[in-house]
Amino acid sequence: MTLKGIIKLVQLIQEYRLTVIQWQILLVVAENPGSTITGLVKSGKLTCGTPSDIAVTVKRLGEGRHDRPGMSLIKKEQLKSDARYFKLSLSSKGKRLVEKIKNKARSYK
């Protein structure tokens, strides 16, 4: 992708009120449903921060906090084997958004 294409992609992502890091997390979760943050970081698939940094962003992409609603793009399911970890997947809304952005970005060179 050319620099012009990258700039267009960043502008597209920003139109949907996403940061580049949020977009990276959405893409990685879309490609690896059911993975944990720790697993994605250890495998080198998520490289945008530490597991705790990424967890904050995932919370924003998901259910949010008591004082700030989330974006409802990611679902978390607690692991039965270890309650400290959550399996991540895209919500229906998250899947639609990722597909919409990917389809628009395909024309960028």
MOVENWO-V886778 format. One record per backbone hydrogen bond with DSSP energy under -0.5 kcal/mol. NH is the residue of the N-H (numbers start at 1). CO is the residue of the C=O. If there is no record, write none. Layout:
nh->{NH/NH}
co->{CO/CO}
This chain:
nh->{2/6/7/8/9/10/11/12/13/14/15/16/16/17/18/23/24/25/26/27/28/29/30/31/32/34/35/40/41/42/43/44/45/46/47/54/55/56/57/58/59/60/61/62/64/65/68/70/71/72/73/74/75/77/79/79/85/87/88/89/91/95/96/97/98/99/100/101/102/103/104/105/106/107/108}
co->{109/2/3/4/5/6/7/8/9/10/11/12/13/14/13/19/20/21/22/23/24/25/26/27/28/88/32/36/37/38/39/41/40/40/45/50/51/52/53/54/55/56/57/58/59/68/65/63/60/62/61/61/89/87/82/85/82/77/35/75/73/91/92/93/94/95/96/97/98/99/100/101/102/104/105}
